[in-house]
């Protein structure tokens, strides 16, 4: 066959398909997340109609298919029969093949049928979830969507997960979330082929699980004094006599309903019952569980250090915990029980007669080995109930319990160490998996924990560390996202912090490493966002945000602004001045020269439409821009800002002190001499600073400005002083020092460090820009 004839046949097929009303799918239109392992697209489509049958083998498969059938019927207005025998064509069939791995499936779509082959419910469910993403976005609608063609492309997909543990942890203690939200979250985990929901049910600020043998745990420990109007780390200590009114808990009946529903979605619910620390809520209910039995109130906010912990010297402590765990295991059939084990400040153990007696009796060296004794003893009880223990990586301290699984959060070091010892590991380093961190420019985001985790960094995560041997890598069960809820006060905010970062993590944990790439994921994410819109999920659009950085030409005294975005090859457009960016935007191709103080607007565009928030900044070109700086004491290696010109580069730091703009000094004052190169007329210096007392960062107690023309003899021209003030919020402030108009070449600016934090230890001083006007 010659080329001309082949071309005529292709044109004929295409025209025929158009005439028949069939859509011709392209590979680019297959927008599935997480990305399947193997995917081969064929010609043709399978269309759904009232005659389409769903073919099952038993009632279990009826339950599995019902979720997709119900969605499709609601959105399409069609009705589908469920039958036990396949007709000749126009059917969706589930076929059992015991040779498949537990969660693997194959989805074969032809013009006549859709066949999903799997070993059991998990594989079938994931096959149906993939089929859902092949269907029009309208399937997510709760009402009939007119003018929609209900068809999917002919395709063959073979798929299975890379990791067996694909999890999410929800912290219910710091802020409580009810059964309905948890059920909704389970649906979303299943949609993304994730299979573990870790419920953090116990912490200092609230006990969230009903224990019938110890009713005070929920009568007292589930409620705290309402101080929600205050910053988390600025809340007062509660008296044990204060009546709590903020909180809540889940009954055993509700938890059993959650577990049952999760099982239908192939999600294992793992309970976490913290010990020996993070238990102030339990001690508030039963003070005798602590070393010195002092009555306390359940905290309303941050607690550090955590000294109110269980007494390991008393047998009654173990009796209590074994009784609690027995009731927990009756609710949760999970293979694992998480016991926390993190952040225990052991000061009370050092002076407690009972704990010291235990150390002597058991021949332990110190309180670290006492914690190891505690964990090992609890593990023996858990093993006796045919369960496995999981703990945060602190359980490595003093020696790891024999069969414990380690959840590594302080980086991957603990996970590597555990794997080297032959223990199973779940990687959840805060650097890539803590979704309570900011995900976009902090000034534009809801209040969060003061650290930064953008979408692309989540996608770059790999649970297997390159230094691991193949044997060690086999101990990595997978990974998990953690959403700690100190600042998560509503369901809408919880969704905002989870999505789309959980979307990225789902692909990291499911898809092969070789098949993944950020560019491909970015393209598919747009379609997922449209599904979220229809589902009413309050996902974050932070990844659309534009960020700016400066390029300074010292010799020419010119400043250029560089604009960027998380996505590859973004269509960024900008304008100078206060105009409507939707109509007047200029396509960004090269860094923008800043000629003077000006208003800059920038936004990401897609399909000629603006998406995400508009970046707006007033760029102030002051007299010290690109000047030479000489520091008396160098800034910290941990916070170098944007380099040697960071304090005079016109880019302002945000409330995220990891944003790359801040320079910082621990305990030391900041003293810098600015060389303006020649005498200039000046009358004002503005020093930008940040305060985040919860992170040990404090405003300066004084700012002093001196001038000189020889860089030897300086004359003080202005000083601002301020007393320390307790501040629970993260706050930016410009400290302005005005003085009589004068001429000078050199300026010395000194910002005085608080030196010592009120909470103990050294204090940080952060500075981002020194403007000279």
C-alpha positions as CSV (number, residue, x, y, z in Angstrom):
1,X,0.0,0.0,0.0
2,X,1.5,3.4,-1.0
3,X,1.5,6.5,1.2
4,X,-1.3,8.2,-0.7
5,X,-3.7,5.2,-0.2
6,X,-2.8,5.0,3.5
7,X,-3.5,8.7,4.0
8,X,-6.9,8.3,2.2
9,X,-7.9,5.5,4.5
10,X,-6.9,7.5,7.6
11,X,-8.9,10.5,6.4
12,X,-11.9,8.2,5.6
13,X,-11.8,6.7,9.1
14,X,-11.6,10.1,10.7
15,X,-14.5,11.5,8.6
16,X,-16.6,8.4,9.3
17,X,-16.0,8.8,13.0
18,X,-17.1,12.4,12.9
19,X,-20.2,11.5,10.8
20,X,-21.1,8.9,13.4
21,X,-20.7,11.4,16.2
22,X,-17.8,9.5,17.8
23,X,-15.1,11.4,19.5
24,X,-11.5,10.6,18.4
25,X,-9.4,10.4,21.5
26,X,-5.7,11.3,21.6
27,X,-3.1,10.1,24.1
28,X,-2.9,13.7,25.5
29,X,-6.6,13.5,26.4
30,X,-6.1,10.5,28.8
31,X,-5.7,12.5,32.0
32,X,-5.5,9.9,34.7
33,X,-4.0,10.5,38.1
34,X,-2.1,8.6,39.4
35,X,-0.6,7.6,36.1
36,X,-1.2,4.0,35.1
37,X,1.8,1.7,34.6
38,X,0.9,0.6,31.0
39,X,-1.6,2.2,28.6
40,X,-2.3,1.5,25.0
41,X,-4.9,3.6,23.2
42,X,-6.9,2.1,20.3
43,X,-9.4,3.4,17.7
44,X,-13.0,3.8,18.7
45,X,-15.0,4.4,21.8
46,X,-17.4,2.5,24.1
47,X,-20.6,4.4,24.6
48,X,-23.0,4.1,27.5
49,X,-26.8,3.9,27.0
50,X,-29.9,2.6,28.8
51,X,-29.1,-0.8,27.3
52,X,-25.6,-1.0,28.9
53,X,-25.4,-3.8,31.4
54,X,-23.0,-4.2,34.3
55,X,-22.0,-7.9,34.7
56,X,-21.0,-9.1,38.1
57,X,-20.3,-12.5,39.8
58,X,-21.7,-11.9,43.3
59,X,-23.1,-9.4,45.8
60,X,-19.6,-8.2,46.7
61,X,-19.1,-7.1,43.2
62,X,-22.5,-5.5,43.2
63,X,-21.4,-3.3,46.1
64,X,-18.1,-2.4,44.4
65,X,-19.8,-1.3,41.1
66,X,-22.7,0.5,42.8
67,X,-20.6,3.7,43.5
68,X,-19.8,4.2,39.9
69,X,-23.2,3.2,38.7
70,X,-24.9,5.6,41.0
71,X,-22.6,8.5,39.9
72,X,-23.2,7.7,36.3
73,X,-26.9,7.5,36.6
74,X,-27.2,10.8,38.5
75,X,-25.1,12.7,36.0
76,X,-26.3,11.1,32.8
77,X,-30.0,10.3,33.6
78,X,-29.4,6.8,32.2
79,X,-30.4,3.6,34.0
80,X,-28.2,0.5,34.1
81,X,-29.2,-3.1,34.8
82,X,-26.8,-5.3,36.8
83,X,-26.8,-8.9,35.6
84,X,-24.9,-12.1,36.2
85,X,-24.4,-13.1,32.5
86,X,-22.8,-11.0,29.8
87,X,-24.7,-10.2,26.7
88,X,-23.0,-10.2,23.3
89,X,-22.1,-6.5,23.5
90,X,-22.6,-3.2,25.3
91,X,-21.6,-4.3,28.8
92,X,-19.1,-3.6,31.6
93,X,-17.9,-6.9,33.2
94,X,-15.8,-7.7,36.2
95,X,-13.7,-10.9,35.8
96,X,-11.8,-12.6,38.7
97,X,-8.2,-13.8,38.0
98,X,-6.4,-15.1,41.1
99,X,-3.0,-14.7,39.4
100,X,-3.2,-10.9,39.8
101,X,-1.6,-9.1,42.8
102,X,-4.0,-7.8,45.4
103,X,-4.4,-4.3,44.1
104,X,-3.5,-4.8,40.5
105,X,-6.1,-4.6,37.7
106,X,-6.4,-4.6,33.9
107,X,-9.0,-2.4,32.1
108,X,-9.8,-3.3,28.5
109,X,-12.1,-1.1,26.7
110,X,-13.4,-1.9,23.2
111,X,-16.3,-0.7,21.1
112,X,-18.4,-3.6,22.4
113,X,-17.4,-3.9,26.1
114,X,-15.4,-2.8,29.1
115,X,-13.7,-5.6,31.0
116,X,-12.0,-5.2,34.3
117,X,-9.9,-8.1,35.5
118,X,-8.5,-8.3,39.0
119,X,-8.0,-10.7,42.0
120,X,-10.5,-9.1,44.3
121,X,-12.3,-6.0,45.5
122,X,-9.3,-3.7,45.7
123,X,-8.3,-4.2,42.0
124,X,-11.9,-4.0,40.8
125,X,-12.4,-0.7,42.7
126,X,-9.2,0.8,41.3
127,X,-10.2,-0.3,37.8
128,X,-13.6,1.4,38.2
129,X,-11.8,4.6,39.6
130,X,-9.7,4.7,36.4
131,X,-12.8,4.2,34.3
132,X,-14.4,7.2,36.2
133,X,-11.5,9.4,35.1
134,X,-11.9,8.3,31.5
135,X,-15.5,9.5,31.6
136,X,-16.4,13.1,31.1
137,X,-15.9,15.4,34.1
138,X,-19.6,15.8,34.2
139,X,-19.8,12.4,36.0
140,X,-18.9,14.2,39.2
141,X,-22.2,16.1,39.0
142,X,-25.0,15.5,41.4
143,X,-27.6,16.4,38.8
144,X,-28.1,15.4,35.2
145,X,-25.8,17.2,32.8
146,X,-27.3,17.8,29.4
147,X,-25.5,17.7,26.1
148,X,-22.9,15.3,27.3
149,X,-21.7,12.3,25.3
150,X,-21.2,9.4,27.7
151,X,-18.4,7.4,26.2
152,X,-14.8,6.4,26.9
153,X,-11.9,5.6,24.6
154,X,-11.0,2.1,23.5
155,X,-7.9,1.5,25.6
156,X,-5.9,-1.3,27.4
157,X,-4.6,-0.3,30.8
158,X,-2.5,-2.6,33.0
159,X,-1.8,-1.1,36.4
160,X,-0.6,-1.8,40.0
161,X,0.8,0.3,42.8
162,X,4.5,0.8,43.4
163,X,4.1,0.9,47.2
164,X,1.7,-1.0,49.5
165,X,1.4,1.9,52.0
166,X,-0.2,5.0,50.4
167,X,-1.4,7.0,53.4
168,X,-2.8,10.1,54.9
169,X,-2.8,11.1,58.6
170,X,-5.5,13.4,59.9
171,X,-4.9,15.0,63.2
172,X,-8.3,15.1,65.0
173,X,-6.9,16.3,68.3
174,X,-5.7,19.8,67.8
175,X,-9.0,20.5,66.0
176,X,-11.8,18.0,65.9
177,X,-13.4,16.7,62.6
178,X,-16.6,14.7,62.6
179,X,-17.5,11.4,61.1
180,X,-19.1,12.9,58.0
181,X,-15.9,14.7,57.0
182,X,-13.8,11.5,57.6
183,X,-16.1,9.5,55.3
184,X,-15.8,12.2,52.7
185,X,-12.0,12.0,53.0
186,X,-12.1,8.2,52.6
187,X,-14.0,8.7,49.3
188,X,-11.2,11.0,48.1
189,X,-8.5,8.7,49.1
190,X,-10.1,5.9,47.1
191,X,-10.5,8.2,44.1
192,X,-6.7,8.7,44.2
193,X,-6.0,5.0,44.8
194,X,-4.6,5.6,48.3
195,X,-5.3,2.9,50.9
196,X,-4.4,4.1,54.4
197,X,-6.1,6.6,56.7
198,X,-4.1,7.2,59.9
199,X,-6.3,8.8,62.6
200,X,-4.4,10.8,65.2
201,X,-6.9,10.3,67.9
202,X,-4.9,11.4,71.0
203,X,-2.8,14.4,71.8
204,X,-2.3,17.1,74.5
205,X,-5.2,19.2,73.2
206,X,-7.9,16.6,73.0
207,X,-8.8,12.9,73.5
208,X,-11.0,12.0,70.5
209,X,-12.0,8.3,71.0
210,X,-14.6,6.9,73.4
211,X,-13.1,4.4,75.9
212,X,-15.9,2.9,77.9
213,X,-13.7,1.7,80.8
214,X,-12.4,5.3,81.3
215,X,-15.3,7.7,80.7
216,X,-13.4,10.8,81.9
217,X,-11.1,10.6,78.9
218,X,-13.9,12.0,76.8
219,X,-15.9,13.7,79.6
220,X,-12.8,15.8,80.5
221,X,-10.0,15.1,78.0
222,X,-12.1,15.7,74.9
223,X,-12.9,19.4,75.9
224,X,-10.7,22.4,76.4
225,X,-11.2,26.0,77.2
226,X,-12.2,27.9,74.1
227,X,-9.3,30.2,73.2
228,X,-9.7,29.9,69.4
229,X,-9.6,33.7,69.1
230,X,-5.9,33.7,70.2
231,X,-2.9,32.6,68.3
232,X,-2.0,28.9,68.8
233,X,1.2,29.6,70.6
234,X,-0.1,32.5,72.7
235,X,-2.9,30.7,74.5
236,X,-3.0,30.8,78.3
237,X,-2.4,27.7,80.5
238,X,-5.8,26.3,81.6
239,X,-6.6,25.6,85.3
240,X,-7.8,22.1,86.0
241,X,-11.0,23.6,87.4
242,X,-11.8,25.5,84.1
243,X,-14.7,23.9,82.2
244,X,-13.9,23.0,78.6
245,X,-16.3,23.9,75.9
246,X,-14.3,23.4,72.7
247,X,-13.8,19.9,71.3
248,X,-15.6,16.6,70.6
249,X,-15.0,12.9,70.2
250,X,-16.0,9.9,68.1
251,X,-18.1,7.2,69.7
252,X,-17.1,3.6,69.3
253,X,-20.2,3.2,67.1
254,X,-19.1,6.0,64.8
255,X,-15.6,4.7,64.5
256,X,-16.9,1.2,63.6
257,X,-19.0,2.8,60.9
258,X,-15.9,4.7,59.6
259,X,-13.9,1.4,59.6
260,X,-16.6,-0.5,57.8
261,X,-17.0,2.2,55.1
262,X,-13.3,2.4,54.7
263,X,-13.1,-1.3,54.1
264,X,-15.5,-1.0,51.3
265,X,-13.1,1.5,49.7
266,X,-10.0,-0.6,50.3
267,X,-8.8,1.9,52.9
268,X,-7.3,0.6,56.2
269,X,-7.9,2.8,59.1
270,X,-4.9,2.9,61.5
271,X,-5.6,4.3,65.0
272,X,-2.9,6.3,66.8
273,X,-3.0,6.3,70.6
274,X,-0.1,8.6,71.6
275,X,2.3,7.5,74.4
276,X,4.2,8.2,76.6
277,X,4.0,12.0,75.6
278,X,1.4,14.2,73.9
279,X,-1.1,12.9,76.6
280,X,-2.0,16.0,78.6
281,X,-5.6,15.4,77.8
282,X,-5.5,11.9,79.4
283,X,-3.6,13.3,82.5
284,X,-6.2,16.1,82.8
285,X,-8.8,13.3,83.1
286,X,-6.7,11.0,85.3
287,X,-3.8,12.8,87.0
288,X,-2.6,9.6,88.6
289,X,-1.2,8.5,85.2
290,X,1.6,11.1,85.6
291,X,4.7,10.9,87.8
292,X,3.7,13.4,90.4
293,X,-0.1,13.3,89.9
294,X,-0.5,17.0,89.7
295,X,-3.9,18.1,88.3
296,X,-3.8,20.0,85.0
297,X,-6.2,21.3,82.4
298,X,-6.3,20.1,78.8
299,X,-4.2,22.7,76.9
300,X,-5.9,25.0,74.5
301,X,-2.8,25.6,72.4
302,X,0.8,24.8,71.9
303,X,2.8,22.9,74.6
304,X,6.6,22.9,74.6
305,X,8.5,21.2,76.2
306,X,6.1,18.3,76.7
307,X,6.8,17.3,80.3
308,X,3.4,16.0,81.4
309,X,3.8,12.4,80.3
310,X,2.9,9.0,81.5
311,X,4.8,7.6,84.5
312,X,6.6,4.4,83.4
313,X,7.4,3.4,86.9
314,X,3.8,2.6,87.9
315,X,2.3,-0.7,87.0
316,X,-1.1,1.1,87.0
317,X,0.1,3.0,83.9
318,X,0.5,-0.2,81.9
319,X,-2.8,-1.5,83.2
320,X,-4.5,1.7,81.9
321,X,-2.8,1.5,78.5
322,X,-3.5,-2.2,78.0
323,X,-7.2,-1.6,78.8
324,X,-7.3,1.3,76.4
325,X,-5.6,-0.6,73.6
326,X,-7.9,-3.6,74.1
327,X,-10.9,-1.4,73.4
328,X,-9.1,0.3,70.5
329,X,-8.3,-3.1,68.9
330,X,-12.0,-4.2,69.2
331,X,-12.9,-1.1,67.1
332,X,-10.1,-1.3,64.5
333,X,-9.3,-4.6,62.8
334,X,-6.2,-3.0,61.3
335,X,-2.9,-4.9,61.1
336,X,-1.2,-2.0,62.8
337,X,-1.6,0.1,66.0
338,X,0.3,3.4,66.1
339,X,1.5,4.4,69.5
340,X,3.3,7.7,68.7
341,X,6.4,7.7,70.9
342,X,7.6,11.1,69.8
343,X,8.8,14.3,71.6
344,X,8.8,13.0,75.1
345,X,10.7,15.4,77.4
346,X,11.8,13.1,80.2
347,X,12.6,15.6,82.9
348,X,10.0,14.1,85.3
349,X,11.3,10.6,84.8
350,X,14.7,11.8,86.0
351,X,13.3,12.8,89.4
352,X,10.3,10.5,89.8
353,X,11.0,7.8,92.5
354,X,8.9,5.3,90.6
355,X,10.7,5.8,87.3
356,X,14.1,5.7,88.9
357,X,13.2,2.5,90.7
358,X,12.1,1.0,87.4
359,X,15.5,2.0,85.8
360,X,17.4,0.2,88.6
361,X,15.2,-2.8,88.6
362,X,15.4,-3.4,84.9
363,X,19.2,-2.5,84.7
364,X,18.6,0.4,82.4
365,X,21.3,3.1,81.9
366,X,19.1,6.2,81.6
367,X,15.7,7.7,80.7
368,X,16.3,7.0,77.0
369,X,16.5,3.3,77.8
370,X,13.5,3.7,80.0
371,X,11.5,4.9,77.0
372,X,12.8,1.9,75.0
373,X,11.7,-0.4,77.9
374,X,8.2,1.3,77.7
375,X,7.9,0.9,73.9
376,X,9.1,-2.7,74.0
377,X,6.7,-3.6,76.8
378,X,3.8,-2.0,74.9
379,X,4.9,-3.9,71.7
380,X,4.8,-7.2,73.5
381,X,1.2,-6.5,74.5
382,X,0.3,-5.5,70.9
383,X,2.0,-8.6,69.5
384,X,0.0,-10.8,71.9
385,X,-3.1,-9.5,70.3
386,X,-1.8,-10.4,66.8
387,X,-1.1,-6.8,65.9
388,X,2.0,-4.8,64.8
389,X,3.3,-1.6,66.4
390,X,4.2,1.6,64.5
391,X,5.9,4.5,66.2
392,X,7.4,7.8,65.1
393,X,11.2,7.6,64.6
394,X,11.9,8.6,68.2
395,X,11.2,5.0,69.2
396,X,14.7,4.3,67.9
397,X,16.1,6.1,70.9
398,X,17.5,3.7,73.5
399,X,17.0,0.7,71.2
400,X,14.2,-0.3,68.8
401,X,11.5,-2.8,69.8
402,X,12.0,-6.2,68.1
403,X,9.2,-6.1,65.5
404,X,8.3,-2.4,65.4
405,X,7.7,-0.5,62.2
406,X,9.1,3.0,62.1
407,X,7.4,6.0,60.7
408,X,10.2,8.4,59.8
409,X,9.3,12.1,60.1
410,X,12.5,13.9,61.1
411,X,13.8,13.4,57.6
412,X,14.6,10.0,56.2
413,X,17.5,9.2,58.6
414,X,15.4,7.3,61.1
415,X,13.9,5.3,58.3
416,X,17.3,4.4,56.9
417,X,18.5,3.4,60.3
418,X,15.5,1.2,60.9
419,X,15.7,-0.5,57.5
420,X,19.4,-1.2,58.1
421,X,18.3,-3.1,61.2
422,X,15.8,-5.1,59.2
423,X,12.7,-3.2,60.3
424,X,9.8,-2.0,58.0
425,X,9.6,1.7,57.4
426,X,7.0,4.2,56.3
427,X,8.7,7.4,55.0
428,X,6.9,10.6,55.9
429,X,9.6,13.3,56.2
430,X,8.3,16.7,57.1
431,X,10.4,18.2,54.2
432,X,8.0,16.5,51.7
433,X,5.0,15.1,53.5
434,X,3.9,17.7,56.1
435,X,0.8,19.3,54.6
436,X,0.4,21.7,57.5
437,X,3.2,23.7,55.9
438,X,2.5,26.7,53.6
439,X,2.2,25.8,49.9
440,X,2.4,29.2,48.3
441,X,3.5,32.8,49.1
442,X,2.8,33.1,52.8
443,X,1.4,36.6,52.6
444,X,-1.3,35.2,50.3
445,X,-2.1,32.0,52.2
446,X,-4.2,31.0,55.2
447,X,-2.3,30.8,58.5
448,X,-0.2,27.6,58.6
449,X,2.9,26.1,60.2
450,X,5.8,28.3,59.4
451,X,7.6,26.2,56.8
452,X,7.2,25.8,53.1
453,X,6.1,22.8,51.0
454,X,5.1,23.6,47.4
455,X,3.3,21.2,45.1
456,X,6.4,20.4,43.0
457,X,8.4,19.4,46.0
458,X,5.8,16.9,47.1
459,X,6.0,15.4,43.5
460,X,9.8,15.2,43.8
461,X,9.5,12.9,46.9
462,X,10.7,9.3,46.7
463,X,10.3,7.0,49.7
464,X,13.3,5.0,48.7
465,X,16.5,6.8,49.5
466,X,19.3,6.4,46.8
467,X,21.8,5.2,49.4
468,X,19.7,2.2,50.4
469,X,20.7,-1.3,49.4
470,X,18.1,-3.4,47.5
471,X,17.5,-5.3,50.7
472,X,16.9,-2.1,52.7
473,X,14.6,-0.7,50.0
474,X,12.4,-3.7,50.4
475,X,11.6,-2.6,54.0
476,X,10.1,0.7,52.7
477,X,6.4,0.0,52.8
478,X,5.6,3.4,51.2
479,X,4.8,6.9,52.3
480,X,2.3,9.1,53.9
481,X,1.1,12.7,54.1
482,X,0.5,14.2,57.5
483,X,-1.9,17.0,58.2
484,X,-1.3,18.3,61.7
485,X,-4.2,20.5,62.7
486,X,-2.9,23.3,64.9
487,X,-4.1,25.8,62.3
488,X,-6.7,23.7,60.5
489,X,-9.9,25.1,62.0
490,X,-12.4,24.0,59.3
491,X,-13.2,21.3,56.8
492,X,-12.7,23.8,53.9
493,X,-9.2,24.6,55.2
494,X,-8.4,21.0,55.6
495,X,-9.3,20.4,52.0
496,X,-7.3,23.4,51.0
497,X,-4.2,22.1,52.7
498,X,-4.7,18.5,51.3
499,X,-5.4,19.2,47.6
500,X,-3.7,19.2,45.2
501,X,-0.6,18.1,47.3
502,X,-2.3,14.8,48.1
503,X,-2.9,14.4,44.3
504,X,0.8,14.7,43.7
505,X,1.6,12.2,46.5
506,X,-0.9,9.7,45.2
507,X,1.1,9.5,41.9
508,X,4.4,9.4,43.8
509,X,3.3,6.3,45.7
510,X,1.4,4.5,43.0
511,X,3.2,5.1,39.7
512,X,6.6,3.7,38.7
513,X,9.4,6.1,39.2
514,X,10.4,5.9,35.6
515,X,7.0,6.8,34.2
516,X,6.6,10.0,36.3
517,X,7.6,13.5,35.3
518,X,6.5,16.9,36.6
519,X,5.6,18.2,33.1
520,X,3.2,15.4,32.4
521,X,1.6,15.5,35.8
522,X,1.2,19.3,35.5
523,X,-0.8,18.8,32.3
524,X,-3.1,16.2,33.8
525,X,-3.6,18.2,36.9
526,X,-5.7,20.8,35.1
527,X,-8.4,18.2,34.3
528,X,-8.3,16.9,38.0
529,X,-8.9,20.5,39.1
530,X,-12.1,20.6,37.0
531,X,-13.2,17.4,38.7
532,X,-12.5,19.0,42.1
533,X,-14.6,22.1,41.0
534,X,-17.6,19.8,40.2
535,X,-17.1,17.8,43.4
536,X,-17.0,21.0,45.5
537,X,-13.5,20.3,46.8
538,X,-11.8,23.5,48.1
539,X,-8.4,22.8,46.6
540,X,-5.6,25.3,46.7
541,X,-4.6,27.2,43.6
542,X,-1.3,28.2,45.2
543,X,0.8,26.5,42.5
544,X,-0.5,29.1,40.0
545,X,1.0,31.9,42.0
546,X,3.8,34.0,40.5
547,X,6.9,34.7,42.5
548,X,9.5,37.3,41.8
549,X,13.3,37.4,42.3
550,X,15.8,40.1,41.5
551,X,18.9,40.2,39.4
552,X,21.2,43.1,40.3
553,X,23.7,44.6,37.9
554,X,26.1,46.2,40.4
555,X,28.2,48.1,37.9
556,X,25.2,49.5,36.0
557,X,23.2,50.0,39.1
558,X,20.3,48.3,37.4
559,X,17.8,45.9,38.8
560,X,15.9,43.3,36.8
561,X,12.9,41.3,38.1
562,X,12.6,37.6,37.2
563,X,9.1,36.0,37.3
564,X,8.5,32.3,37.7
565,X,5.8,29.7,38.5
566,X,5.8,26.1,39.7
567,X,4.6,24.7,36.4
568,X,7.0,24.1,33.5
569,X,7.0,26.5,30.6
570,X,4.3,28.8,32.2
571,X,2.5,31.5,30.2
572,X,3.2,34.4,32.6
573,X,2.0,37.9,31.7
574,X,2.6,41.1,33.4
575,X,2.1,44.9,33.3
576,X,3.5,48.0,34.9
577,X,1.0,50.3,36.6
578,X,-2.5,50.0,38.0
579,X,-4.3,48.6,34.9
580,X,-6.5,45.6,34.3
581,X,-4.1,42.7,33.7
582,X,-6.7,40.6,31.9
583,X,-6.7,43.1,29.0
584,X,-3.3,44.8,29.1
585,X,-0.9,42.0,30.0
586,X,2.5,41.7,28.3
587,X,3.9,38.2,27.8
588,X,6.9,37.6,30.1
589,X,9.9,36.3,28.2
590,X,12.9,38.0,29.8
591,X,13.7,39.7,33.2
592,X,12.1,43.1,33.5
593,X,14.2,46.2,34.1
594,X,13.0,48.3,37.0
595,X,13.6,51.9,36.3
596,X,12.0,53.4,39.4
597,X,9.4,52.9,42.0
598,X,6.5,51.2,40.3
599,X,3.5,48.9,40.7
600,X,3.9,45.5,39.1
601,X,1.2,43.0,38.3
602,X,1.7,39.5,37.0
603,X,-0.4,36.4,36.5
604,X,-0.4,32.9,35.0
605,X,-2.5,32.5,31.9
606,X,-3.9,29.3,30.4
607,X,-5.9,29.1,27.1
608,X,-5.8,33.0,27.0
609,X,-7.5,33.2,30.4
610,X,-6.0,34.4,33.7
611,X,-5.8,31.7,36.3
612,X,-4.9,31.9,40.0
613,X,-4.3,35.1,42.0
614,X,-2.7,38.1,40.5
615,X,0.8,38.9,41.9
616,X,0.9,42.5,42.9
617,X,3.9,44.3,44.3
618,X,5.1,47.9,44.6
619,X,8.8,47.8,43.7
620,X,10.6,50.6,45.5
621,X,13.9,51.6,43.9
622,X,15.7,53.3,46.8
623,X,19.1,54.9,47.0
624,X,20.9,51.9,48.5
625,X,19.8,49.4,45.8
626,X,22.8,47.2,44.7
627,X,25.1,48.9,47.2
628,X,28.1,47.2,48.7
629,X,27.4,45.8,52.2
630,X,30.0,45.0,54.9
631,X,28.8,43.0,57.9
632,X,30.5,43.1,61.3
633,X,29.1,39.7,62.1
634,X,28.2,37.4,59.2
635,X,24.6,36.2,58.8
636,X,23.8,32.6,59.6
637,X,24.7,29.9,57.0
638,X,21.1,28.7,57.5
639,X,19.6,32.0,56.3
640,X,21.7,33.6,53.6
641,X,18.9,35.3,51.8
642,X,19.5,36.0,48.2
643,X,23.2,36.5,48.6
644,X,25.5,39.4,49.3
645,X,23.1,41.9,48.0
646,X,20.0,40.4,49.6
647,X,19.3,43.4,51.9
648,X,19.4,45.9,49.0
649,X,17.8,43.8,46.2
650,X,14.2,45.4,46.4
651,X,12.6,42.0,46.9
652,X,10.8,41.8,50.2
653,X,10.6,38.7,52.4
654,X,7.3,37.1,53.3
655,X,6.1,35.6,56.5
656,X,7.7,32.3,55.3
657,X,11.2,32.7,56.7
658,X,12.3,29.9,54.4
659,X,11.4,31.9,51.3
660,X,15.1,32.7,50.4
661,X,14.9,36.4,51.1
662,X,15.7,36.6,54.8
663,X,19.1,37.0,56.4
664,X,19.3,36.1,60.1
665,X,21.5,36.3,63.2
666,X,21.2,34.0,66.2
667,X,21.9,36.0,69.4
668,X,24.2,38.5,67.5
669,X,23.2,42.0,66.5
670,X,23.0,42.8,62.8
671,X,25.5,45.5,62.1
672,X,26.1,46.5,58.5
673,X,27.8,49.3,56.7
674,X,26.3,50.4,53.4
675,X,28.5,52.0,50.8
676,X,26.5,54.3,48.5
677,X,29.6,54.8,46.3
678,X,29.2,58.6,46.5
679,X,27.6,61.2,48.7
680,X,23.9,61.2,48.5
681,X,21.2,63.3,50.1
682,X,19.3,61.0,52.6
683,X,16.7,61.5,55.3
684,X,15.2,58.0,56.1
685,X,16.2,54.4,56.6
686,X,13.6,51.6,56.7
687,X,14.6,48.2,58.0
688,X,12.2,45.3,57.3
689,X,12.0,42.5,59.9
690,X,9.9,39.5,60.8
691,X,8.6,38.2,64.1
692,X,7.5,34.6,64.7
693,X,7.9,34.0,68.4
694,X,6.7,30.4,68.1
695,X,9.8,29.8,65.9
696,X,12.1,31.8,68.1
697,X,12.2,34.8,65.8
698,X,11.9,38.3,67.4
699,X,11.8,41.9,66.3
700,X,14.9,44.0,67.1
701,X,14.8,45.9,70.4
702,X,16.4,48.8,68.8
703,X,17.5,50.1,65.3
704,X,20.3,52.7,65.1
705,X,21.5,54.6,62.0
706,X,24.8,56.4,61.8
707,X,26.4,58.2,58.8
708,X,30.0,58.8,57.7
709,X,31.9,60.1,54.7
710,X,35.2,58.3,55.5
711,X,33.9,54.9,56.8
712,X,35.9,55.6,60.0
713,X,34.1,58.3,62.0
714,X,30.4,57.7,62.3
715,X,27.8,60.0,63.7
716,X,24.5,58.7,65.0
717,X,21.5,60.4,63.3
718,X,18.6,58.3,64.4
719,X,17.5,55.6,66.8
720,X,14.3,53.7,67.4
721,X,13.8,51.5,70.5
722,X,11.1,49.1,71.4
723,X,10.4,46.9,74.4
724,X,9.8,43.2,74.0
725,X,6.1,42.4,73.6
726,X,4.6,38.9,73.6
727,X,3.1,38.2,70.2
728,X,1.5,34.9,69.1
729,X,1.2,35.9,65.5
730,X,3.6,35.9,62.6
731,X,4.1,39.5,61.7
732,X,6.1,41.7,59.3
733,X,7.1,45.2,60.2
734,X,9.1,48.1,58.7
735,X,11.1,50.0,61.3
736,X,11.4,53.6,60.1
737,X,14.1,56.0,61.3
738,X,13.7,59.6,60.0
739,X,16.3,62.2,60.5
740,X,17.3,65.6,59.3
741,X,18.1,65.7,55.6
742,X,21.9,65.3,55.2
743,X,24.6,64.1,52.8
744,X,26.6,60.9,53.3
745,X,28.3,58.1,51.5
746,X,28.4,55.5,54.3
747,X,25.6,54.4,56.5
748,X,25.9,52.1,59.5
749,X,22.7,50.3,60.5
750,X,22.6,48.3,63.7
751,X,19.6,46.1,64.7
752,X,19.8,44.9,68.3
753,X,18.9,41.3,68.9
754,X,16.8,40.3,71.8
755,X,19.6,37.9,72.6
756,X,17.7,35.4,74.7
757,X,14.3,34.0,74.0
758,X,11.7,34.2,76.8
759,X,11.2,30.4,76.3
760,X,14.9,29.7,76.7
761,X,17.8,29.5,74.3
762,X,19.0,32.1,71.8
763,X,16.7,34.4,69.8
764,X,16.8,34.9,66.1
765,X,16.8,38.3,64.3
766,X,15.6,38.3,60.7
767,X,16.1,41.2,58.3
768,X,15.0,41.3,54.6
769,X,15.6,44.8,53.2
770,X,17.2,48.1,54.2
771,X,15.7,50.9,52.2
772,X,17.5,54.2,52.1
773,X,15.5,57.3,51.0
